[in-house]
Amino acid sequence: MISAQNVDYRYPSGKRALSGINLSVERGEFVAVVGHNGSGKSTLALLLSGLEYPTKGEVTVNGISTRQKNRFLELRKQVGIVFQNPENQLVFEKVRDDITFGLKNIGLEQEAIDRRIDAITRKLHIEHFTDSFALSMGQKQRVAIASVLAMEPECIIFDEPTAMLDPKGKKEIHKVIVELHEQGLTIVYVTNVIDEVLSADRIVILENGVIKGEYRRGELFDNIGHLREAGLEPPLIMDLLFRLKQRGVNVVVKRWAIEDVVDELAGYIEQCRAGPSGIEQPPTEQPRTEQSRTEPYRAVPGGVPHGELC
């Protein structure tokens, strides 16, 4: 759906931001672009959305070159972008007016606009404050998403959409984005919050304007070293299971979600408690000596013996 071929980008000052970018996003994919500050993530988002043009190379969206200024409105129907600060995207005092603005620009009649706004606001649970002015930052981000979603694009690019939100707001907005993908929307998710990439089908690591690696979600666990080489720590869940694996405890999960990890670990512990006979053994508490209270933990050579995790 989106293709970047041999893309370079330099700022007006001449400083290079991106170099040799080759990236494709297939229809229906969830692609996360991750990198530390200054790696070129936001610049790449602008290029993929068509709001900036590459210095060299070509970016196309469903065959439309982003350089074709006469097809700008057509491009906006294909791909939209949500920025990290929703206040940069909201123009009017009322939610309904903000969502209406883009729809009028593409020539929709008022009746069609009203139907589309009602559907979008219900989907994002903001139908109760379409005439509001005073909103929290999380609510404003929902409105920004609604304004883009109302254009019915095939793809939305999110440029660090949770960066300005509190933990509760981060979780809520991330859940909205995952749900949109489950409903068939193509997602490009730019972030430096590494734990958020576990919702993606594919993870692209960007460092100093260059793509350092691309991994399917399941492959990331075996390439934690590449993350660290790019100055990134692995997602907390992966780091936990990686450390357990180094100690001889191999926990396999189908989805990288906290619920799956808890279930798998609970199953492992129950298996340990049952022992070789399969009958659960009552937990026993070993008396602690003065030495054991002060002696630091030492890893067992060759991993953790069966049952020791329990």
C-alpha positions in Angstrom: 0.0 0.0 0.0 2.8 2.4 1.0 6.2 2.2 -0.6 9.4 4.2 0.1 12.2 3.5 -2.4 15.8 4.7 -1.9 14.5 7.7 0.1 16.9 10.4 1.5 15.8 13.5 3.3 17.8 16.6 4.2 16.6 19.5 6.2 16.8 23.0 4.6 20.0 23.5 6.6 21.5 20.6 4.7 21.6 18.2 7.7 20.7 14.7 6.7 17.7 13.2 8.5 17.1 10.0 6.5 19.3 7.9 4.2 18.6 5.0 1.9 15.2 4.2 3.3 13.5 1.2 1.6 10.2 0.3 3.3 6.9 -1.1 2.3 3.6 -1.3 4.2 1.1 -3.9 3.1 -2.6 -3.3 3.3 -4.0 -4.4 6.7 -0.5 -4.5 8.4 0.4 -3.0 11.7 4.0 -1.7 11.4 5.8 -0.1 14.3 8.7 2.2 13.7 10.9 2.5 16.8 14.0 4.5 17.6 15.5 6.9 20.1 15.0 10.6 19.9 16.6 12.1 16.8 16.6 8.8 14.9 14.3 10.3 12.1 11.0 8.6 13.1 8.8 11.7 12.8 10.5 12.8 9.6 9.7 9.3 8.1 6.1 9.7 9.3 5.7 13.0 7.4 7.2 11.5 4.3 5.0 8.4 4.3 1.9 10.6 4.8 2.8 12.9 2.0 3.2 16.0 4.1 6.9 16.2 3.2 8.7 15.2 0.0 11.9 13.2 -0.1 15.1 14.9 -1.1 15.9 11.8 -3.1 13.8 8.7 -4.0 10.1 8.1 -4.2 7.2 7.6 -1.8 4.0 6.2 -3.2 0.6 5.5 -1.6 -1.5 3.0 -3.6 0.5 4.0 -6.7 0.1 7.8 -6.1 3.4 9.6 -5.8 3.4 12.0 -2.9 5.0 14.5 -5.2 1.8 14.8 -7.3 0.3 18.0 -5.7 -2.7 17.8 -8.0 -3.7 14.5 -6.3 -3.3 15.8 -2.7 -7.0 15.4 -1.8 -7.0 11.9 -3.3 -4.0 11.1 -1.2 -5.7 12.3 2.0 -8.4 9.8 1.4 -5.8 7.1 1.3 -3.6 8.0 4.3 -4.0 10.2 7.3 -1.7 11.2 10.2 -2.2 11.8 13.9 0.5 13.8 15.7 1.8 13.5 19.2 0.3 16.8 20.3 -3.4 16.8 19.4 -3.6 20.6 20.0 -1.6 21.0 16.8 -4.3 19.2 14.9 -7.4 20.8 16.4 -8.5 24.1 14.9 -12.0 24.8 16.1 -13.5 25.3 19.6 -16.1 22.5 19.2 -15.4 18.8 18.5 -18.1 18.5 15.8 -16.7 21.5 13.9 -13.2 20.0 13.9 -14.4 16.7 12.4 -16.7 18.5 10.0 -13.9 20.6 8.5 -12.1 17.9 6.6 -15.4 16.3 5.4 -16.5 19.6 3.9 -13.2 19.9 2.1 -13.8 16.7 0.2 -17.3 17.9 -0.8 -19.6 15.8 1.4 -23.2 17.0 1.9 -24.2 17.9 5.5 -26.5 14.9 5.8 -23.6 12.5 4.9 -21.3 14.5 7.3 -23.7 14.1 10.2 -24.0 10.4 9.6 -20.3 9.9 9.4 -19.7 12.0 12.6 -22.3 10.1 14.6 -20.7 6.8 13.6 -17.1 7.9 14.3 -17.8 9.5 17.6 -19.7 6.4 18.8 -16.8 4.2 17.7 -14.3 6.3 19.7 -16.7 6.9 22.7 -16.7 10.7 22.3 -20.3 11.2 21.3 -21.1 12.8 24.6 -18.8 15.8 24.1 -19.1 16.7 20.4 -20.2 20.2 21.5 -17.5 20.5 24.2 -14.6 22.9 24.4 -12.8 21.9 27.7 -11.2 18.5 27.1 -8.4 16.5 28.7 -5.3 15.7 26.6 -6.5 12.1 26.1 -9.9 13.3 24.9 -8.3 15.7 22.5 -6.2 12.9 21.1 -9.4 10.9 20.5 -10.9 13.9 18.7 -7.7 14.2 16.5 -8.1 10.5 15.7 -11.8 11.0 14.9 -11.0 13.9 12.5 -8.6 11.6 10.5 -10.8 8.5 10.8 -13.8 10.5 9.4 -12.0 10.8 6.1 -12.2 7.0 5.9 -8.5 6.5 4.9 -7.1 3.0 4.4 -4.1 3.8 6.6 -3.4 6.0 9.5 0.1 7.0 10.6 0.5 7.7 14.3 3.4 9.8 15.3 4.1 9.1 19.0 0.3 9.6 19.8 0.7 8.7 23.5 3.8 10.9 24.2 1.9 13.7 26.0 -0.6 11.5 27.9 -0.6 10.1 31.4 -0.3 6.3 31.9 -4.1 5.8 31.9 -4.4 8.0 28.7 -1.6 6.1 27.0 -3.3 2.8 27.7 -6.7 4.0 26.4 -5.3 5.5 23.2 -3.2 2.5 22.5 -6.2 0.3 22.9 -8.2 2.4 20.4 -5.4 2.0 17.8 -5.2 -1.8 18.3 -9.0 -2.0 17.9 -8.8 0.1 14.7 -6.3 -2.4 13.3 -8.5 -5.3 14.3 -11.3 -3.7 12.3 -9.1 -3.7 9.1 -7.3 -0.4 9.2 -3.6 -0.3 8.1 -1.5 1.2 10.9 2.0 2.8 10.9 2.9 3.4 14.5 5.9 5.6 15.3 7.1 5.4 18.9 10.0 5.4 21.3 7.9 3.6 23.9 9.3 0.1 23.3 6.5 -1.8 25.1 3.9 -0.4 22.6 5.5 -2.2 19.7 4.3 -5.6 20.8 0.9 -4.9 19.2 2.5 -4.6 15.8 2.9 -7.3 13.1 6.3 -6.0 12.2 8.9 -3.8 13.9 11.3 -1.4 12.1 14.3 -0.2 14.0 15.5 3.2 13.0 18.9 4.6 14.1 20.5 7.9 12.9 18.2 8.0 9.8 19.0 4.5 8.7 16.9 1.3 9.0 18.9 -1.0 11.2 16.6 -4.0 11.1 13.0 -5.2 10.4 11.5 -8.1 12.5 8.2 -9.9 12.7 6.9 -9.6 16.3 7.9 -13.2 17.1 11.4 -12.6 15.8 12.1 -9.7 18.1 12.6 -12.0 21.1 15.7 -13.6 19.4 17.1 -10.2 18.3 17.1 -8.4 21.6 20.8 -7.7 21.1 20.0 -5.7 18.0 17.6 -3.5 20.0 20.3 -2.8 22.5 22.8 -2.0 19.8 20.4 0.7 18.6 20.2 2.2 22.1 16.8 0.6 22.9 15.9 -1.6 25.8 13.6 -4.6 25.0 9.9 -4.6 26.0 9.6 -5.5 29.7 7.7 -8.7 29.0 10.4 -9.9 26.5 13.2 -8.9 28.9 11.6 -10.9 31.7 11.1 -14.0 29.5 14.6 -13.6 28.0 16.2 -13.5 31.5 14.1 -16.6 32.6 15.3 -18.4 29.5 18.9 -17.6 30.4 18.2 -19.3 33.8 16.8 -22.4 32.1 13.1 -21.5 32.3 11.7 -21.4 28.7 8.2 -19.9 28.7 6.6 -19.8 25.3 3.7 -17.4 24.6 1.6 -17.0 21.5 0.8 -13.4 22.0 3.1 -10.9 23.7 0.4 -9.8 26.2 0.7 -9.6 29.9 -2.3 -12.0 30.3 -0.6 -14.7 28.2 2.6 -14.4 30.2 0.8 -14.7 33.5 -1.1 -17.7 32.2 2.0 -19.5 31.0 4.0 -18.7 34.1 1.1 -19.9 36.3 0.9 -23.1 34.3 4.7 -23.6 34.7 4.5 -23.1 38.4 1.6 -25.5 38.8 3.6 -28.1 36.8 6.5 -27.6 39.1 4.4 -28.0 42.2 2.9 -31.2 40.8 6.4 -32.8 40.6 7.4 -35.7 38.5 4.4 -37.8 39.7 1.9 -35.3 38.5 0.4 -34.9 42.0 0.6 -31.5 43.5 2.9 -31.3 46.4 2.2 -28.9 49.3 4.7 -26.0 49.4 7.4 -26.4 52.0 9.2 -23.6 53.7 12.9 -24.1 54.3 14.3 -22.7 57.5 16.6 -19.7 56.8 20.0 -19.5 58.4 21.6 -16.2 59.2 23.9 -16.8 56.3 21.1 -17.3 53.8 19.5 -14.0 54.9 22.6 -12.1 53.9 24.1 -14.3 51.1 23.4 -12.8 47.6 21.6 -14.8 45.0 23.8 -16.9 42.8 22.7 -18.4 39.4 22.6 -22.2 39.3 25.1 -23.4 36.6 23.2 -24.9 33.6 19.9 -23.1 34.5 17.2 -23.5 37.1 16.6 -27.1 38.2 13.0 -28.5 37.7 10.8 -27.0 40.4 13.2 -24.4 41.7 11.2 -21.5 40.2 8.4 -22.6 42.5 
